[in-house]
Amino acid sequence: MSTRATRKRSIVKAISYRSVIVLLDFLVKYRLTGKVEMAAGFMIISNIYTTAGYFLFERMWARIRWGLEPGSRTKSSLSTL
């Protein structure tokens, strides 16, 4: 009995994680520049490519069996990529 992360789970996880990071990213960049427009611009650009990178990284790790322990099978664990 192995578990598998669904694509939907990875998307929700990536979006929720990035929401927190976007806020922190903006605050740091604002403190460094003192300009809302500049901080927002840097934040938007950097978070577009890092969100995509995190999603791909998460999907790669979802395929690696190392470190997974058997769990109960649920509908979500039976979903395919």
C-alpha positions in Angstrom: 0.0 0.0 0.0 1.7 3.1 -1.2 0.5 6.7 -1.2 0.8 9.1 -4.1 0.3 12.8 -4.1 -2.3 14.0 -6.6 -1.7 16.8 -9.1 -4.6 18.8 -7.4 -2.8 18.4 -4.0 0.4 19.7 -5.4 -1.3 22.7 -7.0 -3.1 23.7 -3.8 0.1 23.1 -1.8 2.2 25.3 -4.2 -0.4 28.1 -4.2 -0.8 28.2 -0.5 3.0 28.1 0.0 3.6 30.8 -2.6 0.9 33.1 -1.0 2.9 33.2 2.2 6.2 33.7 0.3 4.7 36.5 -1.9 3.8 38.5 1.2 7.2 37.9 2.8 9.0 38.7 -0.5 7.1 42.0 -0.9 7.8 43.1 2.7 11.6 42.4 2.3 11.8 44.1 -1.1 9.8 47.1 0.2 12.2 47.4 3.2 15.2 47.3 0.9 13.9 49.8 -1.7 11.3 51.9 0.2 9.2 51.9 -3.0 5.9 50.0 -3.4 6.0 49.9 -7.2 9.5 48.5 -7.4 8.9 46.0 -4.6 5.7 44.8 -6.3 7.4 44.5 -9.7 10.3 42.4 -8.4 7.9 40.3 -6.3 5.6 39.5 -9.2 8.4 38.5 -11.6 10.3 36.4 -9.1 7.2 34.6 -7.8 6.0 33.6 -11.3 9.1 31.6 -12.1 9.6 30.3 -8.5 6.0 29.0 -8.3 6.5 27.0 -11.5 9.8 25.7 -10.2 8.3 24.6 -6.9 5.4 22.8 -8.7 7.8 20.9 -10.9 10.1 20.1 -7.9 7.1 18.8 -5.9 6.0 16.6 -8.8 9.5 15.2 -9.2 9.5 14.3 -5.5 6.0 12.8 -5.7 7.6 10.1 -8.0 10.5 9.3 -5.7 9.6 6.4 -3.4 12.5 6.9 -1.0 11.3 7.9 2.5 7.7 7.0 2.0 5.9 4.7 4.5 2.9 2.6 3.7 -0.4 4.3 4.5 -4.1 3.6 4.1 -5.4 3.9 0.6 -7.9 6.7 0.1 -9.5 8.0 -3.0 -7.0 10.8 -3.3 -4.0 8.4 -3.0 -5.4 6.4 -5.9 -5.6 9.3 -8.3 -3.2 9.4 -11.1 -0.8 12.2 -12.2 
